[in-house]
């Protein structure tokens, strides 16, 4: 091989099976070798391909990144290169590498988490040597590797039966710290969706690739990791276009979803009431409609054939889109009807002249827990994102014998999908009649100020920003007193709003908040009575 490679000026390679028989011979150019395209689907998850590659290098290189990528993508047993002497054409040093079995999930997460453009030890490099001194027992090596792969995958399956296994991907053109915070939130979302997180990848780029989002090198790295770790899904921390989803799905041969789709999936898991289920289905269909493409999303297809079904007619894609539009129109009518019923119930509450207080805030801030503590209710509350989808109303008696209606509402999140906001408009209208918004904040969250800003932006977009607001710093028991005071000063400086520190699980800490709510509600009620009297006088 070395002599032929030297004489022709081309790289020469062979693929050898485990019996020592040559199955493929490859001829490249001076710099690279084209490998056969076997297709990944033919290889078991617990095994390598059963072929090792040996080829020449003419320019004195060791194992290149292309060699390692081929090793991983083709799942070869071993990749070996022979350096060819430029003068005599004799074989020089031999460099070899093999893939490592995926590590346990805990170890993998610990090593990968928060990584940005880092290099990882996906390969094991054997000690380089001249051909006559190579003494690796190949059969023992490959058998031990495959045994370890099988053991790890069996352990993972036993531990995570029925749960999707995902790699989270973030791409940024800006601050890496902001990207890391965003991917941390994506991780929380994924855990709330009962997804097993195998890995996280963040790439900094001067510009987002319009086709695949990631650069080619990082996409190859994603392919390698997905195969090594046995991933089922790739979750991107951004909204992907239909073309990008197609390109990434074809490149990875895995299911690819984006952040809005993950949020929609969580809402679908949480929806319990008829209204909630209708709203989630409506949001999902609105998200799906522009993403219906040929060969994709065939779940809505209805094959037309036989008598009356031949001829040009509608294509399958057009039929899918028409059926989705019809279903959207049907759901919108049902949601509007439920919204009208909800509006009638609100009118009755208003007629009783009871002030309305709405608990708003970022998802998982503790709104439902606070409602339970204030009203001694047992509304479902769990440390998960979007645990509450269906608004709940309770009566609450405040100091000075005041009685109010207090609403628990759907939590907000950064970049809330527009389809979701639109579908939940009837539910969100509960906030419109509020006399006071109690903005519940998770004070222990490192992104607390960004979360406050995100909620205020959504309230502004919904035109609820004119309603008086009180910031409630929940989970303050997890912070030192001076940190809480500093946060209160920062909030006052940023927004001019008053804040009160509490812990929803410690009822003794709620009194200052209740007194503040009572004072504001009393002033609001007096203002409303005064306005009502002036209207009567004019009449």
MORA-V169888 format. One record per pair of residues at least 12 apart in sequence whose ideal C-beta (glycine too) atoms are under 8 Angstrom apart, sorted by the first residue. I is the first residue (numbers start at 1). J is the second residue. Records with the same first field share a line. If there is no record, write none. Layout:
BEGIN
I = J + J
END
This chain:
BEGIN
1 = 14 + 54 + 55 + 56 + 82 + 91
2 = 56 + 82 + 84 + 85 + 89 + 90 + 91
3 = 89 + 90
5 = 56 + 58 + 84 + 89
6 = 58 + 84 + 85 + 86 + 88 + 89
7 = 89
8 = 27
9 = 30 + 58
10 = 27 + 28 + 29 + 30 + 58
11 = 27 + 28 + 29 + 30 + 31 + 32 + 33 + 55 + 56 + 57 + 58
12 = 25 + 26 + 27 + 28 + 55 + 56
13 = 25 + 26 + 27 + 28 + 33 + 53 + 54 + 55 + 56
14 = 26 + 53 + 54 + 55
15 = 36 + 51 + 52 + 53 + 76
16 = 51 + 52 + 53 + 54
17 = 50 + 51
18 = 50 + 77 + 139 + 142
23 = 51
24 = 36 + 51
26 = 55
28 = 55
30 = 58 + 59
31 = 59
32 = 66
33 = 55
35 = 53 + 70 + 74
38 = 74
40 = 73 + 75 + 227 + 253
41 = 253
43 = 75
45 = 149 + 153 + 230
46 = 146 + 149 + 150 + 153
47 = 146 + 149
48 = 75 + 76 + 77 + 99 + 142 + 145 + 146
49 = 74 + 75 + 76 + 77
50 = 77
51 = 74 + 76 + 77
52 = 76 + 77 + 78 + 79 + 80 + 138
53 = 70 + 71 + 76 + 78 + 79 + 80
54 = 80 + 81 + 82
55 = 80 + 81 + 82
56 = 81 + 82 + 83 + 84
57 = 81 + 82 + 83 + 84
58 = 84 + 86
60 = 83 + 86
61 = 81 + 83
62 = 81 + 83 + 95 + 128
63 = 79 + 81 + 95 + 96 + 97 + 125
65 = 217
67 = 79 + 81 + 97
68 = 97 + 122 + 123
69 = 220 + 224
71 = 97 + 98 + 99 + 123
72 = 99 + 122 + 123 + 223 + 224 + 227 + 228
73 = 220 + 223 + 224 + 227
75 = 99 + 227
77 = 98 + 138 + 142
78 = 96 + 97 + 98 + 138 + 142
79 = 96 + 97 + 98
80 = 94 + 95 + 96
81 = 94 + 95 + 96
82 = 94 + 131
83 = 95
91 = 130 + 131
92 = 130
93 = 128 + 129 + 130
94 = 128 + 129 + 130 + 131 + 134
95 = 125 + 126 + 128
96 = 125 + 126 + 128 + 136
97 = 123 + 124 + 125 + 126
98 = 123 + 124 + 126 + 141 + 142 + 145
99 = 122 + 123 + 124 + 145 + 228
100 = 121 + 122 + 123 + 124 + 145 + 228
101 = 145 + 148 + 149 + 152 + 228
102 = 149 + 152 + 153 + 228 + 229 + 230
103 = 152
104 = 152 + 155 + 156
105 = 156 + 159 + 160 + 196 + 198
108 = 198 + 199 + 229
109 = 197 + 198 + 199
112 = 199 + 200 + 201
113 = 200
114 = 180 + 183 + 184 + 200 + 202
115 = 200 + 201 + 202
116 = 176 + 179 + 180 + 202 + 203 + 204
117 = 202 + 203 + 204
120 = 225
122 = 224 + 225 + 228
153 = 230
156 = 230
160 = 196
163 = 194 + 195 + 196
164 = 194 + 195 + 196 + 232 + 233
165 = 195 + 196 + 198 + 229 + 230 + 231 + 232 + 233
166 = 190 + 195 + 196 + 197 + 198 + 231 + 232 + 233 + 234 + 235
167 = 197 + 198 + 199 + 200 + 201 + 222 + 225 + 226 + 229 + 231 + 233 + 234 + 235
168 = 183 + 186 + 187 + 190 + 197 + 199 + 200 + 201 + 235 + 237
169 = 200 + 201 + 202 + 203 + 213 + 214 + 222 + 234 + 235 + 236 + 237
170 = 182 + 183 + 186 + 200 + 201 + 202 + 203 + 236 + 237 + 238
171 = 202 + 203 + 205 + 208 + 213 + 214 + 236 + 237 + 238
172 = 202 + 203 + 204 + 205
173 = 204 + 205 + 206 + 207 + 208
176 = 202 + 204
179 = 202 + 204 + 237
180 = 202
181 = 446 + 447 + 450
182 = 237 + 414
183 = 200 + 202 + 237
185 = 413 + 414 + 447
186 = 235 + 237 + 259 + 262
187 = 200
188 = 364 + 385
189 = 259 + 262 + 263 + 266 + 385 + 413
190 = 235 + 262
191 = 384
192 = 266 + 384 + 385 + 386
193 = 262 + 265 + 266 + 269
194 = 269
195 = 233 + 235
198 = 225 + 229 + 230 + 231
199 = 225 + 229 + 231
201 = 218 + 221 + 222 + 225
203 = 215 + 218
210 = 244
211 = 243 + 244 + 247
212 = 244 + 247 + 248 + 251
213 = 236 + 238 + 240 + 244 + 248
219 = 251
222 = 234 + 252
223 = 251 + 252
226 = 252 + 254
231 = 254
232 = 254 + 255
233 = 254 + 255 + 256 + 257
234 = 248 + 252 + 254 + 255 + 256 + 257
235 = 257 + 258 + 259 + 262
236 = 248 + 256 + 257 + 258 + 259
237 = 259
238 = 258 + 259
239 = 258 + 259 + 260 + 415 + 417
240 = 256 + 258
242 = 290 + 291 + 293
245 = 258 + 291
246 = 293 + 296
259 = 415
260 = 287 + 415 + 417 + 419 + 420
261 = 287
263 = 386 + 413 + 416 + 417 + 420
264 = 280 + 283 + 284 + 287 + 417 + 419 + 420
266 = 385 + 386
267 = 280 + 283 + 386 + 389 + 420
268 = 280 + 281 + 284
270 = 386 + 387 + 388 + 389
271 = 389 + 390
272 = 389 + 390
273 = 389 + 390
274 = 338
275 = 335 + 338 + 390 + 426 + 427
276 = 389 + 390 + 427
278 = 331 + 334 + 335 + 338
279 = 335 + 423 + 424 + 426 + 427
280 = 389 + 423
281 = 331
282 = 328 + 331 + 332 + 335 + 419 + 423
283 = 417 + 419 + 420 + 422 + 423 + 424
284 = 419
285 = 324 + 327 + 328 + 331
286 = 328 + 419 + 422 + 423
287 = 417 + 419
288 = 324
289 = 321 + 324 + 325 + 328
292 = 317 + 320 + 321 + 324
293 = 317
294 = 316 + 317
297 = 320
298 = 316 + 320
300 = 320 + 323 + 324
301 = 316 + 319 + 320
302 = 319 + 323
303 = 316
304 = 316 + 319
335 = 423 + 426
336 = 426
338 = 426
339 = 425 + 426 + 429
342 = 426 + 427 + 429 + 430
343 = 429
346 = 430 + 433
349 = 393 + 405 + 433
350 = 433
353 = 525 + 528
354 = 395 + 403 + 404 + 405
355 = 402 + 404 + 405 + 435 + 436 + 521 + 524 + 525
356 = 404 + 405 + 406 + 407 + 433 + 434 + 435 + 436
357 = 396 + 404 + 405 + 406 + 407 + 434 + 435 + 436 + 437 + 438 + 517 + 521
358 = 406 + 407 + 409 + 430 + 431 + 434 + 436 + 437 + 438
359 = 371 + 406 + 407 + 408 + 409 + 438 + 440
360 = 409 + 412 + 431 + 437 + 438 + 439 + 440 + 455 + 459
361 = 411 + 412 + 439 + 440 + 441 + 451 + 455
362 = 411 + 412 + 413 + 441 + 442 + 445 + 451 + 452 + 454 + 455
363 = 385 + 386 + 411 + 412 + 413
364 = 383 + 384 + 385 + 386 + 387 + 411 + 442
365 = 411 + 440 + 441 + 442 + 451 + 474
366 = 381 + 440 + 442 + 474 + 475 + 504
367 = 388 + 408 + 409 + 411 + 440
368 = 380 + 381 + 387 + 388 + 392 + 408
369 = 381 + 474 + 504 + 505
370 = 438 + 440 + 472 + 474 + 502 + 504
371 = 392 + 394 + 406 + 408
373 = 504 + 505 + 507 + 510
374 = 394 + 396 + 406 + 510 + 514
375 = 394 + 395 + 396 + 406
377 = 392 + 394
379 = 392 + 394 + 408
385 = 411 + 413
386 = 410 + 411 + 413
388 = 408 + 409 + 410 + 411
389 = 410
390 = 427
391 = 407 + 408 + 409 + 410 + 427 + 430
392 = 407 + 408
393 = 405 + 406 + 407 + 408
394 = 406 + 408
398 = 514 + 517 + 518 + 521
399 = 514 + 515 + 518
400 = 518 + 522
402 = 518 + 521 + 522 + 525
404 = 517 + 521
407 = 430 + 431 + 434
409 = 427 + 428 + 430 + 431
410 = 424 + 427 + 428
412 = 454 + 455 + 458
413 = 454
414 = 450 + 451 + 454
416 = 458
421 = 458 + 461 + 462
428 = 462
431 = 459 + 462 + 464 + 467
432 = 464
434 = 464 + 467
435 = 467 + 468 + 521 + 524 + 525 + 528
436 = 467 + 468 + 469 + 470 + 517 + 520 + 521 + 524
437 = 459 + 464 + 467 + 468 + 469 + 470
438 = 469 + 470 + 472 + 513 + 517
439 = 452 + 455 + 469 + 470 + 471 + 472 + 497
440 = 472 + 474
441 = 471 + 472 + 473 + 474 + 499
442 = 474 + 475
443 = 473 + 474 + 475 + 476 + 478 + 479 + 484 + 487 + 501
444 = 475 + 476 + 478 + 479
448 = 487
449 = 490 + 491 + 494
452 = 471 + 491 + 494 + 495
456 = 495
468 = 520 + 524
469 = 497
470 = 497 + 498 + 499 + 500 + 513 + 516 + 517 + 520
471 = 491 + 495 + 497 + 498 + 499 + 500
472 = 499 + 500 + 502 + 513
473 = 487 + 488 + 499 + 500 + 501 + 502
474 = 502 + 503 + 504
475 = 503 + 504
476 = 501 + 502 + 503 + 509
477 = 503 + 505 + 506 + 509
484 = 501
487 = 499
488 = 501
498 = 516
500 = 512 + 513 + 516
END
